[in-house]
Amino acid sequence: MNITTEYVLLTDDQNYVVEYLIGELVLSNSITEAMKFNDEKIALRFKDRLKQSCQLTLSVNTYID
């Protein structure tokens, strides 16, 4: 069995980051719609970028497919 660990960004009000493009942030309460990262370091950098640009409090969470 091959388990792939991916990472998603979760807001403090329990919504997942789906997309961020040209200053527009899309959120969803469904983890299946969430943007998934293969690398935790990239997820952490994206989290920091959204904190600066959108003033959001986010956490990086694992998503196991």
NORVEN-V86784 format. One record per residue. N is the residue number from 1. RES is the residue in one small letter. NEAR is the number of other ideal C-beta (glycine too) atoms within 8 Angstrom. Layout:
# NORVEN-V86784
N & RES & NEAR
N & RES & NEAR
This chain:
# NORVEN-V86784
1 & m & 2
2 & n & 3
3 & i & 6
4 & t & 7
5 & t & 7
6 & e & 11
7 & y & 14
8 & v & 16
9 & l & 16
10 & l & 11
11 & t & 12
12 & d & 7
13 & d & 4
14 & q & 6
15 & n & 9
16 & y & 15
17 & v & 17
18 & v & 9
19 & e & 8
20 & y & 10
21 & l & 5
22 & i & 3
23 & g & 5
24 & e & 7
25 & l & 10
26 & v & 8
27 & l & 9
28 & s & 9
29 & n & 6
30 & s & 7
31 & i & 7
32 & t & 4
33 & e & 7
34 & a & 13
35 & m & 10
36 & k & 8
37 & f & 11
38 & n & 7
39 & d & 7
40 & e & 8
41 & k & 6
42 & i & 9
43 & a & 13
44 & l & 9
45 & r & 8
46 & f & 12
47 & k & 12
48 & d & 8
49 & r & 8
50 & l & 14
51 & k & 11
52 & q & 7
53 & s & 7
54 & c & 8
55 & q & 5
56 & l & 9
57 & t & 6
58 & l & 12
59 & s & 8
60 & v & 11
61 & n & 8
62 & t & 7
63 & y & 11
64 & i & 7
65 & d & 5
